[in-house]
Amino acid sequence: MINGGTLGTPVIGTISIPGTVTALGFSAAIAPGVGSITDAAGGTLTANAQLGNIFYTALGTAAGNRTIGTPTNPTGYQNLTYALKASGSANATIVWDSGVFRFSDAGTPTIGTGVKWNYFGWRRNAIDSKYDFQGSSKEVG
């Protein structure tokens, strides 16, 4: 009770993020969104950062390197995780768009050769519009 009254159930509206097309609900602010990227052998895989923070794709059996392209609709200081799984029969090299992804002295991350998940973490540096490499976990599962 507050000053003789009762406190009802709070109502939470939507959370608006600048640049988004659709307002996000409360759960989007506390739980990461999960999206997928369509595999394109020899092509570019591009994530829409507005749709999630974690993007999964299982690489198909067609040979060819995959380029991870510049994410669309980014938010300043947003974390992105790419989860990539090789097919085991036509493993590919992952090429990170050098215009937007930058690495520390750890070097350029590569995908494992087994049929397991490989996770690559990034944080957007909004000051200079780059994604800084945060680390990786390979051959999980």
C-alpha positions, 0 to 999 in steps of 0.5 A: 500500500502506498499512502492508503492506496494499492499499487496495481499491475504496471503496464509496460508499453513498447520500447522504441529503438531509433531507426527501427521499423517496428517497435520492440516489446519488453522481452526484446530488451532483456532477451536476445533475438535470434535470426537466421541467415540463408546460406549462399555458397560463394556468396555473401551472408548478410544479417539484419541486425534489427531482427536479432543479436544471434544469427545461425546458419548451417553451411550447405554442401555446395563448395565455395567460400562465404563472405559475412557482409556488413549487417544492415540496420545496426544499433550503436554498441550492439552485440552480434553473434554468428553461429556457423556450422560446416556441412562436413562434406564441402567445408568453406572458408569464412571471409569477414568483410574487412570494411566493417569487421576488424580484429585484434592481435588474435588474427582473423577467425576461421570456421572449424572443419567438423560438423559442429557449431562455431560462434563468433562474437562482435560488438559494434563500435558506433564511434567509427561504425565498425564491428570489433571482434570479441572472441570465438568458440569453435567446434561446440556440440 
